Amino acid sequence: MTPTRVLPGIGKAVPPLGLAPNYGLDAAGVREALERLHYVFWTPSPGRMARAAAPLREALKADRERYVIATGPTVAVTAGNVRRTVERALEKLDTDYVDLFQLHWLGVTSAWIDGTLDEMQKLKQEGKVKALGVSIHDRPRAGRLASDSPLDMLMIRYNAAHPGAERDIFPHLDRNKRGIVAYTATRWGKLLKRPRGWSGEVPTAGHCYRFCLADEHVDVCLTGPGNTSELRENLAALEQGPLSEDELTWMRDFGRVVHG
């Protein structure tokens, strides 16, 4: 059985692999994924995310407390963007609340200003949002937010080619108050290809997820399978448990070569 992790600020226990259903997985694949994966990063925007709406509605109606739904606006520079995204998500998923609302790509497409923060906190007070978070690439800023902020969760880039969170974010994290969701585990697929000058084994996506989850600070690592076969491979890899010390060394060496 896959071990679960209790998410700070949310209080639900979920398997450590989370689903991002925007890379080609069809509705049948999403339904299969939801049998095993209970953390879902989903937005009510058009496109590939839309095909996951019906399976998500079904799953939430059957057992709302089993799932953690994380959402947020593509662009959030006003309070109106924040509230409209939440209201649209609640309507499309036919649910009373969103588990995690986050500003996406903080500092680029989202603004950490009084208006957006006040609206997020109002939605939390109203019970429409249970926890607050951000996704962010700016590691020093993320480290400051990890140390002191009203946030419950940080969604960050972390992989074998970009392990800087181990220095800039994790040491500052109050584990009792805030959790970490890792994404870009495969560095957009570059960690799955042989780089010039590398003669050893090339990792699978499963190795990449297991690398992220080997760090105790990471609560959830997102996977974005393109089809059901990839989904099953990723789930099988999760069952293998943590990487060994030798495998971690190999992954770090490979990541350094990929990073260049």
C-alpha positions, 0 to 999 in steps of 0.5 A, a space after each residue: 500500500 502506498 503511504 500517505 502524507 498529511 498536508 499541513 494547513 489542509 489536514 487530509 492524508 493523500 498519496 504523495 503523487 498528485 495528478 496534473 490532468 493537462 498533458 493529454 490524459 483523457 477522461 477515462 484515464 483521469 477516472 483511473 488515476 483518481 482511484 489511486 491519486 487524491 491530490 489534483 491540480 486543476 483549473 477551470 480554464 478551457 483546454 486540456 484541463 476541461 476534460 477532467 471536470 466530469 471525472 472530478 465531479 463524479 469523484 467529489 460527489 462520491 467521496 469529497 473528503 478523499 480528495 484535495 483539489 488545488 486551483 488558481 487563476 492563470 492571471 491574478 493581479 486583482 481581487 476580482 480575478 481571485 474570486 472569479 476563479 474560485 466561483 467558477 471552480 466551485 460551479 464546474 466541480 459542483 462542490 462547496 469548497 476548494 481545498 487549496 487556492 493558490 496564486 500561480 507563478 507569483 511575481 510573473 502572472 500573479 501579484 502578492 498585493 493587499 487586494 489579492 491577499 485580502 480576497 484570498 483570506 475572505 474566501 477562506 473565512 467564507 469556507 469556499 477555500 480551505 487553504 492558501 498557497 502560491 506557485 513560485 520560481 523565485 527561490 529566495 522569495 519562496 524561502 521568505 514565504 516559507 518562513 513567515 507568511 499566511 500561506 499553507 502551501 508552496 508549489 515549487 520547481 524541484 528536480 535533479 537538475 534544479 535542486 536549489 530548493 534544498 538550499 534556498 527554501 527547505 531550511 526555512 520551512 515551518 513544517 508544522 504550518 506549510 507544505 511543499 508541492 513539487 512540480 517539473 519533476 522531469 524538467 519538462 522531459 529533459 531528465 528523460 533524454 540522454 545528454 551529450 557526454 553522458 554514457 550511463 543509465 538514463 532515468 525514467 519518469 518514475 526515478 524523477 518522482 522518487 527523487 523529489 519524494 526522497 526529500 522529507 520536505 516534499 509532501 506531494 510531487 505532481 505527475 502529468 501523464 500523457 496517456 494511461 500507459 504513462 499513468 500506470 508506469 508512474 504508479 508502479 514506480 511509486 510502489 518501489 519506494 524511496 531511491 537508494 543512496 546510490 540511486 540518489 547520487 546517480 540522479 544528482 550526477 545526471 541532473 548536473 549534466 542535464 543542467 549543463 
